[in-house]
Amino acid sequence: MSFPSLFLRPVAAAVMLVIAGCGVSSAPDSAAVAPPAPSAPQIREEAAMADSAMAKRSLRAAPMAAYAPVPAAESYPQGYRDEYREQYQTLADNPVHSVAESPVSTFSADVDTGAYANVRRLLNQGRLPPEGAVRLEEMVNYFPYAYALPGDGSPFGVTTELAATPWNPHTRLLRIGIKASDRAVAELAPANLVFLVDVSGSMDRREGLPMVKGTLKLLVDQLREQDRVSLVVYAGESRVVLEPTSGRDKAKIRNAIEQLTAGGSTAGASGIELAYRMAQQAFIPNGINRILLATDGDFNVGVSDFDSLKQMAVDKRKTGISLTTLGFGVDNYNEHLMEQLADAGDGNYAYIDNLREARKVLVDQLGSTLATVAKNVKLQVEFNPAQVSEYRLLGYENRALKREDFSNDKVDAGEIGAGHTVTALYEIVPSGGKGWLEPLRYGKASAAASEKNGELAMLRVRYQQPQGGKSLLIERPIADRVAPPSEDLRFAAAVAAFSQQLKDGRYTGDFSLKDTEDLARGARGDDRFGLRNEFVQLVELTRSLRDTTASAPEATERRIE
């Protein structure tokens, strides 16, 4: 189900909504009392100063060797540290590899899209994103592509394409596309869904709880009579607000949602524990059992240690309960926690910056969000040294696996839902071409590789069925055949270029944002949902932001409202 029409099919589900936080506002603990809120003029003035300072620092957060509950002081420019406490993990780009030394690239599949929506939100606020907010693979995978569906009984269709790289005349761009089999929502197994929603004080803003309420109501609209919804609230203590209720009682469910209010501190870990207990209580054997966590990730009471929260998700996924995270909120958003919790919980991560995005995730792509068609999906590419001298994988920095992990079923990898697509891009240097590395004095392509001159590489995909068991293997040789790029490849290349330009742009050279805009504009195609045109507008906005912050005096620089 790539991008189906809106509200087409109901969900066969028993749905349980668990609301984190109390149902009525309460005063925060004395130790967690927030400082007085600044005035609107003060906020605007500080924002303008922050944008100026951020521009002078190239808008990149300092690398973080490990997650820290509060970013280091230098991670955000002066003026952002108090008002904007968003937390990201910054990883170095994948390095360039010599095929003679390291011919095999292995990584876990990733269908998350949260980075794109979050970057879009930051740009629309007039803020260039910190480096850690930009994950190239999530930017590229946000968009649908016309990949072939499986036709041989496997859950995946595989597409490959090789063309010239737009930003480097000496290299080529290899696109690998995987398309999971579609499945109508009505055909899904019964689902036991637990919505765990943060209604703490940090969610008391337009982008927080009100957005969550609107998102929940979109799901309620799809419920059928046989579906069931429960609401539970918790703060210092938990209580059931709505006993399991039939999906036909939509007014009753909506009223319970609408009565929720935000206030108090955030005991996120205890909320997750309660959600898992509720999911276990209503567990459906051979069904879909999933928690959807909606929060800004600003946990400040109880267990807030990052590793402990991840380990909880790892332990619980072994019981057949997965965890998907839906990010909401601004300024204090903990993006790193949200993305990594979803990875640990065998779920996916999305950021909801508007109701259109909520509809995309929980209506248009509901089958993809809920139904797993393959688990522990790993990709491995072995390059032929007779054809390729160097390569680099674009993105997937936090999905890298060791070569030996590929065949080890005990090593966890990504899950792919019904209709999901996975796109991976490699920039490669043809054998004998001008690359990034100094040549080896004693390097030589093997005789066996020379016999495979028609092959650029071998693609291997390993996966497990949703119910587990021994992994299965798909192998596809990739032909060494350069052709004019398809519309999809041109657009994916534009998104990849933009992602690199938002960071340090070390590999894109003289390829400018205007070049990226022109490349994307010429590859919009049918664009049924307007997503590609929106991307072009974001590139235009980024050009304006950079031009403004680079040319305006510090005293007159302002945030774009």
Summary of the structure (lengths in Angstrom):
residues: 561
radius of gyration: 23.7
end to end distance: 36.6
largest distance: 74.7
contacts: 1962
relative contact order: 0.19
helix: 32%
strand: 25%
